[in-house]
Amino acid sequence: METELTLRVDGATHHLRVDTRTSLLDALRQRLGATSPKKGCDHGQCGACTVLVDGRRILGCLALAVAHEGAEVTTAAGLAPGPDEDHPVHRAFVEHDAFQCGYCTPGQACSAVGVLDELERGWPSSVTAALTDGPDLADPDSLDREIAERMSGNLCRCGAYKGIRAAVAQEVRR
């Protein structure tokens, strides 16, 4: 069964006709030609397909496109504030050598932007010491644990985790 769908992706509105079983990732890649979200495992285990939907990070391979009718979808390509500008997270990833082959980088970048928003809002994670107080961002060890936990759904086969955590920590301290 097919249905009409409208998505706003990286600032552009798209009207699609998709099978109701189409994942958001497949709609982005196969129907709209968006190549920054990657198809890694296609089972929600690697995070390569992470995008922001209405500002919150999700795994595109596990989300049905039809469930996001009218949503604002931001891929790593759409994070930049302008055509000749890099997003601060992109710059931090470069500064801290937070990528090797680059395959996971778009998902890592979207997840990092989501993590920064969660930390700014004071949302606790499973490693937050006091749930009512929110995460301790002043203590470097606590911050590193928070970032590691929150980014744990994004795998990097090259092992650039130290650089990724350093890049996110840099942006937390800004």
C-alpha positions in Angstrom: 0.0 0.0 0.0 1.3 3.4 -0.9 0.6 6.8 0.6 1.5 10.5 0.0 4.1 12.0 2.4 5.6 15.4 3.0 9.0 15.7 4.6 11.1 18.8 5.1 14.7 17.6 4.7 17.7 19.9 5.3 15.4 22.9 4.7 13.7 21.7 1.5 10.2 20.4 1.3 9.6 17.1 -0.5 6.4 15.4 -1.5 6.7 11.7 -1.9 4.6 8.7 -2.6 6.0 5.7 -0.7 5.1 2.2 0.3 3.9 2.4 3.9 6.6 0.0 5.0 9.4 2.3 3.7 11.9 3.3 6.4 12.8 6.9 6.8 16.4 6.0 5.9 15.3 4.4 2.6 13.0 7.4 1.8 16.0 9.7 2.4 18.6 7.7 0.4 16.6 6.0 -2.3 13.8 8.5 -3.0 15.5 11.8 -2.2 19.1 11.1 -2.9 20.4 12.1 0.5 23.7 10.3 0.9 24.9 11.5 4.3 22.7 9.1 6.4 24.4 5.7 5.8 22.9 2.3 5.7 25.1 0.3 8.0 23.4 -2.6 9.8 19.8 -1.7 8.9 18.8 -3.1 12.3 19.3 -0.1 14.6 22.6 -1.4 16.0 25.3 0.8 14.5 23.9 4.4 14.4 25.2 5.2 10.9 21.7 6.2 9.9 21.2 8.7 12.8 19.3 11.9 11.7 17.6 14.6 13.7 13.8 14.6 13.4 12.2 17.8 14.8 15.5 18.3 16.6 15.7 14.8 18.3 18.1 12.1 17.2 16.6 8.9 15.8 17.8 5.9 13.9 16.4 6.3 10.3 16.5 2.6 9.6 14.1 1.9 12.5 11.6 4.7 11.7 8.8 4.4 9.2 8.8 7.3 6.9 5.0 7.6 7.2 5.3 8.1 10.9 7.1 11.4 10.3 4.6 13.1 8.0 5.4 16.8 8.0 8.5 16.4 10.1 11.7 18.5 9.9 14.5 16.0 9.1 18.1 17.1 9.4 20.9 15.0 8.1 24.6 15.7 8.7 24.6 17.6 5.3 21.9 19.9 6.6 23.6 20.8 9.9 25.7 23.6 8.4 24.2 27.1 9.0 25.1 28.1 5.4 26.5 26.8 2.1 30.1 27.9 2.8 30.0 27.3 6.6 30.6 24.2 8.7 28.6 23.4 11.8 30.6 23.7 15.0 30.4 19.9 15.5 31.9 19.4 12.1 34.8 21.7 12.9 35.3 20.0 16.3 35.4 16.6 14.6 38.1 17.9 12.3 40.1 19.5 15.1 40.0 16.3 17.2 40.5 13.8 14.4 37.2 12.3 15.3 36.9 10.2 12.2 39.0 7.8 10.2 37.3 6.3 7.2 34.3 8.7 7.6 31.5 6.2 7.1 30.1 6.6 10.5 30.8 10.3 10.7 27.4 11.7 9.5 25.6 9.6 12.0 28.1 10.5 14.7 27.7 14.2 13.9 23.9 14.1 14.1 24.1 12.1 17.3 26.6 14.6 18.8 24.2 17.5 18.0 21.4 15.6 19.7 23.7 14.8 22.7 24.5 18.5 23.0 20.9 19.4 23.1 20.1 16.7 25.7 22.9 17.9 27.9 21.8 21.6 27.5 18.4 20.6 28.6 19.8 18.8 31.7 18.4 15.4 30.7 19.9 12.5 32.7 21.4 9.4 31.2 22.0 6.0 32.8 25.4 7.2 34.1 24.1 10.5 35.6 24.8 10.3 39.3 21.8 12.2 40.6 18.8 12.1 38.3 17.2 15.1 39.9 20.3 17.2 39.5 21.0 16.4 35.9 24.4 15.6 34.4 27.6 17.0 36.0 29.2 18.8 33.1 31.9 20.6 35.2 33.7 17.4 36.2 35.8 16.2 33.2 35.4 12.5 34.2 31.7 12.8 34.6 31.4 14.7 31.3 33.4 12.0 29.5 31.2 9.2 31.0 28.1 11.1 29.9 29.3 11.6 26.4 30.5 8.0 26.1 27.2 6.7 27.3 25.1 9.0 25.1 27.2 8.3 22.0 27.3 4.5 22.6 24.6 3.8 20.0 27.0 5.0 17.3 29.7 2.6 16.4 33.0 3.4 14.7 34.8 0.4 13.3 38.0 2.5 13.0 38.0 3.3 16.8 37.9 7.1 16.7 36.0 7.2 20.0 38.6 9.2 21.9 38.5 12.0 19.2 34.7 11.9 19.0 34.4 12.3 22.8 36.9 15.1 22.8 35.0 16.9 20.0 31.7 16.7 21.8 33.3 17.7 25.1 34.8 20.8 23.4 31.3 21.8 22.2 29.8 21.3 25.7 32.4 23.7 27.1 31.6 26.4 24.5 
